[in-house]
Amino acid sequence: MTETTDDATPRCRHCDESVADEPNRRVVTSVEDGTAVYYHFCDDDCLEAWES
Ligand SMILES: [Zn+2]
């Protein structure tokens, strides 16, 4: 049996904090090389900071 924990506690792309307990967390879907990639953020502030 193999446990997969990759998606259990995603971390903010901007500040590297766990977003598991963030009520305002944001997820951005991007496609890179034909593969869907999910970017997680604590909230809009981290998302905007990462985009700029
Ligand atoms: Zn953050």
N, CA, C, O and the ligand as a Tripos MOL2 file, in Angstrom:
@<TRIPOS>MOLECULE
protein
  209   207    53     0     0
PROTEIN
NO_CHARGES

@<TRIPOS>ATOM
      1 N           0.8530   -1.1990    0.0000 N.3       1 MET1
      2 CA          0.0000    0.0000    0.0000 C.3       1 MET1
      3 C           0.8960    1.2600    0.0000 C.2       1 MET1
      4 O           1.8800    1.3510    0.7340 O.2       1 MET1
      5 N           0.5240    2.1870   -0.8240 N.am      2 THR2
      6 CA          1.3210    3.4150   -0.9180 C.3       2 THR2
      7 C           0.4490    4.6190   -0.5550 C.2       2 THR2
      8 O          -0.6480    4.7930   -1.0850 O.2       2 THR2
      9 N           0.9480    5.4190    0.3340 N.am      3 GLU3
     10 CA          0.2250    6.6350    0.7040 C.3       3 GLU3
     11 C           0.6750    7.7900   -0.1810 C.2       3 GLU3
     12 O           1.8680    8.0020   -0.3970 O.2       3 GLU3
     13 N          -0.2930    8.5230   -0.6820 N.am      4 THR4
     14 CA          0.0230    9.7000   -1.4880 C.3       4 THR4
     15 C          -0.3580   10.9460   -0.7030 C.2       4 THR4
     16 O          -1.5310   11.1700   -0.4030 O.2       4 THR4
     17 N           0.6300   11.7420   -0.3770 N.am      5 THR5
     18 CA          0.3820   12.9300    0.4360 C.3       5 THR5
     19 C           0.6320   14.2100   -0.3370 C.2       5 THR5
     20 O           0.6180   15.2980    0.2400 O.2       5 THR5
     21 N           0.8610   14.0930   -1.6380 N.am      6 ASP6
     22 CA          1.2160   15.2750   -2.4140 C.3       6 ASP6
     23 C           0.1660   16.3840   -2.3280 C.2       6 ASP6
     24 O           0.5070   17.5640   -2.2430 O.2       6 ASP6
     25 N          -1.0920   16.0030   -2.3500 N.am      7 ASP7
     26 CA         -2.1550   17.0070   -2.3700 C.3       7 ASP7
     27 C          -2.7480   17.2770   -0.9960 C.2       7 ASP7
     28 O          -3.6760   18.0760   -0.8670 O.2       7 ASP7
     29 N          -2.2260   16.6230    0.0260 N.am      8 ALA8
     30 CA         -2.8250   16.7430    1.3500 C.3       8 ALA8
     31 C          -2.6730   18.1500    1.9070 C.2       8 ALA8
     32 O          -3.6340   18.7320    2.4110 O.2       8 ALA8
     33 N          -1.4700   18.6930    1.8160 N.am      9 THR9
     34 CA         -1.2310   20.0160    2.3680 C.3       9 THR9
     35 C          -0.4940   20.8770    1.3540 C.2       9 THR9
     36 O           0.7200   21.0630    1.4490 O.2       9 THR9
     37 N          -1.2300   21.4000    0.3870 N.am     10 PRO10
     38 CA         -0.5940   22.2880   -0.5880 C.3      10 PRO10
     39 C          -0.0460   23.5280    0.0840 C.2      10 PRO10
     40 O          -0.5850   23.9960    1.0860 O.2      10 PRO10
     41 N           1.0240   24.0530   -0.4710 N.am     11 ARG11
     42 CA          1.6480   25.2390    0.1030 C.3      11 ARG11
     43 C           1.5090   26.4360   -0.8220 C.2      11 ARG11
     44 O           1.4800   26.3060   -2.0460 O.2      11 ARG11
     45 N           1.4260   27.5840   -0.2110 N.am     12 CYS12
     46 CA          1.3100   28.8270   -0.9560 C.3      12 CYS12
     47 C           2.5080   29.0040   -1.8800 C.2      12 CYS12
     48 O           3.6590   28.8750   -1.4640 O.2      12 CYS12
     49 N           2.2150   29.3000   -3.1320 N.am     13 ARG13
     50 CA          3.2730   29.4890   -4.1210 C.3      13 ARG13
     51 C           4.1210   30.7170   -3.7950 C.2      13 ARG13
     52 O           5.2890   30.7920   -4.1770 O.2      13 ARG13
     53 N           3.5430   31.6530   -3.1060 N.am     14 HIS14
     54 CA          4.2370   32.9090   -2.8460 C.3      14 HIS14
     55 C           5.0350   32.8770   -1.5380 C.2      14 HIS14
     56 O           6.2080   33.2490   -1.5290 O.2      14 HIS14
     57 N           4.4260   32.4460   -0.4490 N.am     15 CYS15
     58 CA          5.0980   32.5310    0.8580 C.3      15 CYS15
     59 C           5.4040   31.1560    1.4480 C.2      15 CYS15
     60 O           5.9850   31.0700    2.5300 O.2      15 CYS15
     61 N           5.0260   30.0890    0.7660 N.am     16 ASP16
     62 CA          5.3790   28.7260    1.1530 C.3      16 ASP16
     63 C           4.7150   28.2800    2.4520 C.2      16 ASP16
     64 O           5.1550   27.3050    3.0620 O.2      16 ASP16
     65 N           3.6710   28.9730    2.8820 N.am     17 GLU17
     66 CA          2.8980   28.5300    4.0250 C.3      17 GLU17
     67 C           1.8720   27.4960    3.5830 C.2      17 GLU17
     68 O           1.4000   27.5330    2.4460 O.2      17 GLU17
     69 N           1.5280   26.5830    4.4680 N.am     18 SER18
     70 CA          0.4760   25.6280    4.1520 C.3      18 SER18
     71 C          -0.8550   26.3520    4.0180 C.2      18 SER18
     72 O          -1.1950   27.2000    4.8440 O.2      18 SER18
     73 N          -1.6140   26.0130    2.9660 N.am     19 VAL19
     74 CA         -2.8950   26.6760    2.7580 C.3      19 VAL19
     75 C          -4.0600   25.8020    3.2150 C.2      19 VAL19
     76 O          -5.2220   26.1250    2.9670 O.2      19 VAL19
     77 N          -3.7460   24.7100    3.8730 N.am     20 ALA20
     78 CA         -4.7790   23.7500    4.2550 C.3      20 ALA20
     79 C          -5.8510   24.3870    5.1510 C.2      20 ALA20
     80 O          -7.0290   24.0380    5.0650 O.2      20 ALA20
     81 N          -5.4300   25.3190    6.0060 N.am     21 ASP21
     82 CA         -6.3610   25.9180    6.9560 C.3      21 ASP21
     83 C          -6.7550   27.3370    6.5850 C.2      21 ASP21
     84 O          -7.3610   28.0550    7.3800 O.2      21 ASP21
     85 N          -6.4010   27.7370    5.3610 N.am     22 GLU22
     86 CA         -6.7150   29.0980    4.9340 C.3      22 GLU22
     87 C          -8.1080   29.1580    4.3190 C.2      22 GLU22
     88 O          -8.3460   28.5530    3.2740 O.2      22 GLU22
     89 N          -9.0430   29.8900    4.9600 N.am     23 PRO23
     90 CA        -10.4070   29.9660    4.4220 C.3      23 PRO23
     91 C         -10.4820   30.7600    3.1280 C.2      23 PRO23
     92 O         -11.4150   30.5770    2.3450 O.2      23 PRO23
     93 N          -9.5210   31.6310    2.8940 N.am     24 ASN24
     94 CA         -9.5400   32.4900    1.7080 C.3      24 ASN24
     95 C          -8.5460   32.0410    0.6500 C.2      24 ASN24
     96 O          -8.1560   32.8240   -0.2170 O.2      24 ASN24
     97 N          -8.1430   30.7970    0.7200 N.am     25 ARG25
     98 CA         -7.1100   30.3430   -0.2200 C.3      25 ARG25
     99 C          -7.6150   30.3630   -1.6570 C.2      25 ARG25
    100 O          -8.8070   30.2120   -1.9260 O.2      25 ARG25
    101 N          -6.6810   30.5510   -2.5530 N.am     26 ARG26
    102 CA         -6.9800   30.6400   -3.9700 C.3      26 ARG26
    103 C          -6.2080   29.5560   -4.7130 C.2      26 ARG26
    104 O          -5.0810   29.2190   -4.3490 O.2      26 ARG26
    105 N          -6.8250   29.0190   -5.7520 N.am     27 VAL27
    106 CA         -6.1480   28.0380   -6.5860 C.3      27 VAL27
    107 C          -6.2020   28.5180   -8.0240 C.2      27 VAL27
    108 O          -7.2690   28.8370   -8.5470 O.2      27 VAL27
    109 N          -5.0450   28.5650   -8.6510 N.am     28 VAL28
    110 CA         -4.9440   28.9690  -10.0400 C.3      28 VAL28
    111 C          -4.5170   27.7580  -10.8590 C.2      28 VAL28
    112 O          -3.5390   27.0830  -10.5380 O.2      28 VAL28
    113 N          -5.2660   27.5020  -11.9150 N.am     29 THR29
    114 CA         -4.9210   26.3870  -12.7950 C.3      29 THR29
    115 C          -4.1750   26.9120  -14.0130 C.2      29 THR29
    116 O          -4.6130   27.8560  -14.6700 O.2      29 THR29
    117 N          -3.0650   26.2950  -14.2960 N.am     30 SER30
    118 CA         -2.2760   26.6530  -15.4650 C.3      30 SER30
    119 C          -1.9340   25.3890  -16.2230 C.2      30 SER30
    120 O          -1.9040   24.3010  -15.6490 O.2      30 SER30
    121 N          -1.6780   25.5310  -17.5060 N.am     31 VAL31
    122 CA         -1.2830   24.3760  -18.3080 C.3      31 VAL31
    123 C           0.1490   24.5850  -18.7880 C.2      31 VAL31
    124 O           0.4470   25.5340  -19.5130 O.2      31 VAL31
    125 N           1.0120   23.6930  -18.3740 N.am     32 GLU32
    126 CA          2.4100   23.7840  -18.7620 C.3      32 GLU32
    127 C           2.8250   22.4830  -19.4380 C.2      32 GLU32
    128 O           2.7510   21.4090  -18.8410 O.2      32 GLU32
    129 N           3.2600   22.5920  -20.6790 N.am     33 ASP33
    130 CA          3.6720   21.4100  -21.4440 C.3      33 ASP33
    131 C           2.5590   20.3720  -21.5220 C.2      33 ASP33
    132 O           2.8150   19.1680  -21.4870 O.2      33 ASP33
    133 N           1.3170   20.8510  -21.6280 N.am     34 GLY34
    134 CA          0.1860   19.9470  -21.7700 C.3      34 GLY34
    135 C          -0.2940   19.3280  -20.4760 C.2      34 GLY34
    136 O          -1.1940   18.4880  -20.4830 O.2      34 GLY34
    137 N           0.3030   19.7370  -19.3530 N.am     35 THR35
    138 CA         -0.0870   19.1720  -18.0570 C.3      35 THR35
    139 C          -0.6940   20.2650  -17.1940 C.2      35 THR35
    140 O          -0.1440   21.3610  -17.0880 O.2      35 THR35
    141 N          -1.8200   19.9650  -16.5830 N.am     36 ALA36
    142 CA         -2.4510   20.9310  -15.6990 C.3      36 ALA36
    143 C          -1.6350   21.0740  -14.4240 C.2      36 ALA36
    144 O          -1.2660   20.0870  -13.7890 O.2      36 ALA36
    145 N          -1.3600   22.3300  -14.0600 N.am     37 VAL37
    146 CA         -0.6000   22.6100  -12.8480 C.3      37 VAL37
    147 C          -1.4520   23.5090  -11.9660 C.2      37 VAL37
    148 O          -2.0620   24.4650  -12.4450 O.2      37 VAL37
    149 N          -1.4910   23.1990  -10.6790 N.am     38 TYR38
    150 CA         -2.2940   23.9860   -9.7510 C.3      38 TYR38
    151 C          -1.3870   24.7810   -8.8290 C.2      38 TYR38
    152 O          -0.5120   24.2310   -8.1600 O.2      38 TYR38
    153 N          -1.6160   26.0950   -8.8080 N.am     39 TYR39
    154 CA         -0.8700   26.9610   -7.9030 C.3      39 TYR39
    155 C          -1.7860   27.3630   -6.7620 C.2      39 TYR39
    156 O          -2.8980   27.8440   -6.9840 O.2      39 TYR39
    157 N          -1.3200   27.1670   -5.5600 N.am     40 HIS40
    158 CA         -2.1180   27.4770   -4.3760 C.3      40 HIS40
    159 C          -1.5850   28.7450   -3.7180 C.2      40 HIS40
    160 O          -0.3810   28.9990   -3.6900 O.2      40 HIS40
    161 N          -2.5310   29.5380   -3.1840 N.am     41 PHE41
    162 CA         -2.1670   30.7730   -2.4970 C.3      41 PHE41
    163 C          -3.0130   30.9340   -1.2450 C.2      41 PHE41
    164 O          -4.1580   30.4840   -1.1910 O.2      41 PHE41
    165 N          -2.4310   31.5890   -0.2280 N.am     42 CYS42
    166 CA         -3.1620   31.8220    1.0270 C.3      42 CYS42
    167 C          -4.4440   32.6040    0.7570 C.2      42 CYS42
    168 O          -5.5180   32.2630    1.2540 O.2      42 CYS42
    169 N          -4.3030   33.6690   -0.0480 N.am     43 ASP43
    170 CA         -5.4170   34.5780   -0.2870 C.3      43 ASP43
    171 C          -5.0970   35.4420   -1.5030 C.2      43 ASP43
    172 O          -4.1000   35.2230   -2.1900 O.2      43 ASP43
    173 N          -5.9510   36.4190   -1.7580 N.am     44 ASP44
    174 CA         -5.7430   37.2700   -2.9300 C.3      44 ASP44
    175 C          -4.4350   38.0490   -2.8510 C.2      44 ASP44
    176 O          -3.8090   38.3230   -3.8750 O.2      44 ASP44
    177 N          -4.0200   38.4060   -1.6280 N.am     45 ASP45
    178 CA         -2.8030   39.1880   -1.4960 C.3      45 ASP45
    179 C          -1.5930   38.4170   -2.0040 C.2      45 ASP45
    180 O          -0.7600   38.9590   -2.7300 O.2      45 ASP45
    181 N          -1.5030   37.1550   -1.6200 N.am     46 CYS46
    182 CA         -0.3700   36.3530   -2.0830 C.3      46 CYS46
    183 C          -0.4630   36.1160   -3.5810 C.2      46 CYS46
    184 O           0.5560   36.1070   -4.2720 O.2      46 CYS46
    185 N          -1.6650   35.9270   -4.0850 N.am     47 LEU47
    186 CA         -1.8370   35.7120   -5.5120 C.3      47 LEU47
    187 C          -1.3810   36.9380   -6.3020 C.2      47 LEU47
    188 O          -0.6710   36.8130   -7.3000 O.2      47 LEU47
    189 N          -1.7940   38.1240   -5.8470 N.am     48 GLU48
    190 CA         -1.4270   39.3350   -6.5580 C.3      48 GLU48
    191 C           0.0780   39.6020   -6.4420 C.2      48 GLU48
    192 O           0.7050   40.0760   -7.3900 O.2      48 GLU48
    193 N           0.6370   39.3000   -5.2980 N.am     49 ALA49
    194 CA          2.0760   39.5100   -5.1050 C.3      49 ALA49
    195 C           2.8780   38.5950   -6.0030 C.2      49 ALA49
    196 O           3.9290   38.9750   -6.5190 O.2      49 ALA49
    197 N           2.3740   37.3870   -6.1870 N.am     50 TRP50
    198 CA          3.0810   36.4160   -7.0320 C.3      50 TRP50
    199 C           2.9600   36.7780   -8.5080 C.2      50 TRP50
    200 O           3.8890   36.5670   -9.2870 O.2      50 TRP50
    201 N           1.7960   37.3300   -8.8870 N.am     51 GLU51
    202 CA          1.5840   37.6630  -10.2880 C.3      51 GLU51
    203 C           2.3900   38.8780  -10.7220 C.2      51 GLU51
    204 O           2.7990   38.9790  -11.8790 O.2      51 GLU51
    205 N           2.6170   39.7990   -9.7900 N.am     52 SER52
    206 CA          3.2880   41.0490  -10.1410 C.3      52 SER52
    207 C           4.7970   40.8800  -10.2350 C.2      52 SER52
    208 O           5.5090   41.8420  -10.5230 O.2      52 SER52
    209 ZN          0.8610   33.0230    1.0030 Zn       53 ZN53
@<TRIPOS>BOND
     1     1     2 1
     2     2     3 1
     3     3     4 2
     4     3     5 am
     5     5     6 1
     6     6     7 1
     7     7     8 2
     8     7     9 am
     9     9    10 1
    10    10    11 1
    11    11    12 2
    12    11    13 am
    13    13    14 1
    14    14    15 1
    15    15    16 2
    16    15    17 am
    17    17    18 1
    18    18    19 1
    19    19    20 2
    20    19    21 am
    21    21    22 1
    22    22    23 1
    23    23    24 2
    24    23    25 am
    25    25    26 1
    26    26    27 1
    27    27    28 2
    28    27    29 am
    29    29    30 1
    30    30    31 1
    31    31    32 2
    32    31    33 am
    33    33    34 1
    34    34    35 1
    35    35    36 2
    36    35    37 am
    37    37    38 1
    38    38    39 1
    39    39    40 2
    40    39    41 am
    41    41    42 1
    42    42    43 1
    43    43    44 2
    44    43    45 am
    45    45    46 1
    46    46    47 1
    47    47    48 2
    48    47    49 am
    49    49    50 1
    50    50    51 1
    51    51    52 2
    52    51    53 am
    53    53    54 1
    54    54    55 1
    55    55    56 2
    56    55    57 am
    57    57    58 1
    58    58    59 1
    59    59    60 2
    60    59    61 am
    61    61    62 1
    62    62    63 1
    63    63    64 2
    64    63    65 am
    65    65    66 1
    66    66    67 1
    67    67    68 2
    68    67    69 am
    69    69    70 1
    70    70    71 1
    71    71    72 2
    72    71    73 am
    73    73    74 1
    74    74    75 1
    75    75    76 2
    76    75    77 am
    77    77    78 1
    78    78    79 1
    79    79    80 2
    80    79    81 am
    81    81    82 1
    82    82    83 1
    83    83    84 2
    84    83    85 am
    85    85    86 1
    86    86    87 1
    87    87    88 2
    88    87    89 am
    89    89    90 1
    90    90    91 1
    91    91    92 2
    92    91    93 am
    93    93    94 1
    94    94    95 1
    95    95    96 2
    96    95    97 am
    97    97    98 1
    98    98    99 1
    99    99   100 2
   100    99   101 am
   101   101   102 1
   102   102   103 1
   103   103   104 2
   104   103   105 am
   105   105   106 1
   106   106   107 1
   107   107   108 2
   108   107   109 am
   109   109   110 1
   110   110   111 1
   111   111   112 2
   112   111   113 am
   113   113   114 1
   114   114   115 1
   115   115   116 2
   116   115   117 am
   117   117   118 1
   118   118   119 1
   119   119   120 2
   120   119   121 am
   121   121   122 1
   122   122   123 1
   123   123   124 2
   124   123   125 am
   125   125   126 1
   126   126   127 1
   127   127   128 2
   128   127   129 am
   129   129   130 1
   130   130   131 1
   131   131   132 2
   132   131   133 am
   133   133   134 1
   134   134   135 1
   135   135   136 2
   136   135   137 am
   137   137   138 1
   138   138   139 1
   139   139   140 2
   140   139   141 am
   141   141   142 1
   142   142   143 1
   143   143   144 2
   144   143   145 am
   145   145   146 1
   146   146   147 1
   147   147   148 2
   148   147   149 am
   149   149   150 1
   150   150   151 1
   151   151   152 2
   152   151   153 am
   153   153   154 1
   154   154   155 1
   155   155   156 2
   156   155   157 am
   157   157   158 1
   158   158   159 1
   159   159   160 2
   160   159   161 am
   161   161   162 1
   162   162   163 1
   163   163   164 2
   164   163   165 am
   165   165   166 1
   166   166   167 1
   167   167   168 2
   168   167   169 am
   169   169   170 1
   170   170   171 1
   171   171   172 2
   172   171   173 am
   173   173   174 1
   174   174   175 1
   175   175   176 2
   176   175   177 am
   177   177   178 1
   178   178   179 1
   179   179   180 2
   180   179   181 am
   181   181   182 1
   182   182   183 1
   183   183   184 2
   184   183   185 am
   185   185   186 1
   186   186   187 1
   187   187   188 2
   188   187   189 am
   189   189   190 1
   190   190   191 1
   191   191   192 2
   192   191   193 am
   193   193   194 1
   194   194   195 1
   195   195   196 2
   196   195   197 am
   197   197   198 1
   198   198   199 1
   199   199   200 2
   200   199   201 am
   201   201   202 1
   202   202   203 1
   203   203   204 2
   204   203   205 am
   205   205   206 1
   206   206   207 1
   207   207   208 2
@<TRIPOS>SUBSTRUCTURE
     1 MET1         2 RESIDUE 1 A MET
     2 THR2         6 RESIDUE 1 A THR
     3 GLU3        10 RESIDUE 1 A GLU
     4 THR4        14 RESIDUE 1 A THR
     5 THR5        18 RESIDUE 1 A THR
     6 ASP6        22 RESIDUE 1 A ASP
     7 ASP7        26 RESIDUE 1 A ASP
     8 ALA8        30 RESIDUE 1 A ALA
     9 THR9        34 RESIDUE 1 A THR
    10 PRO10       38 RESIDUE 1 A PRO
    11 ARG11       42 RESIDUE 1 A ARG
    12 CYS12       46 RESIDUE 1 A CYS
    13 ARG13       50 RESIDUE 1 A ARG
    14 HIS14       54 RESIDUE 1 A HIS
    15 CYS15       58 RESIDUE 1 A CYS
    16 ASP16       62 RESIDUE 1 A ASP
    17 GLU17       66 RESIDUE 1 A GLU
    18 SER18       70 RESIDUE 1 A SER
    19 VAL19       74 RESIDUE 1 A VAL
    20 ALA20       78 RESIDUE 1 A ALA
    21 ASP21       82 RESIDUE 1 A ASP
    22 GLU22       86 RESIDUE 1 A GLU
    23 PRO23       90 RESIDUE 1 A PRO
    24 ASN24       94 RESIDUE 1 A ASN
    25 ARG25       98 RESIDUE 1 A ARG
    26 ARG26      102 RESIDUE 1 A ARG
    27 VAL27      106 RESIDUE 1 A VAL
    28 VAL28      110 RESIDUE 1 A VAL
    29 THR29      114 RESIDUE 1 A THR
    30 SER30      118 RESIDUE 1 A SER
    31 VAL31      122 RESIDUE 1 A VAL
    32 GLU32      126 RESIDUE 1 A GLU
    33 ASP33      130 RESIDUE 1 A ASP
    34 GLY34      134 RESIDUE 1 A GLY
    35 THR35      138 RESIDUE 1 A THR
    36 ALA36      142 RESIDUE 1 A ALA
    37 VAL37      146 RESIDUE 1 A VAL
    38 TYR38      150 RESIDUE 1 A TYR
    39 TYR39      154 RESIDUE 1 A TYR
    40 HIS40      158 RESIDUE 1 A HIS
    41 PHE41      162 RESIDUE 1 A PHE
    42 CYS42      166 RESIDUE 1 A CYS
    43 ASP43      170 RESIDUE 1 A ASP
    44 ASP44      174 RESIDUE 1 A ASP
    45 ASP45      178 RESIDUE 1 A ASP
    46 CYS46      182 RESIDUE 1 A CYS
    47 LEU47      186 RESIDUE 1 A LEU
    48 GLU48      190 RESIDUE 1 A GLU
    49 ALA49      194 RESIDUE 1 A ALA
    50 TRP50      198 RESIDUE 1 A TRP
    51 GLU51      202 RESIDUE 1 A GLU
    52 SER52      206 RESIDUE 1 A SER
    53 ZN53       209 GROUP 0 **** ****
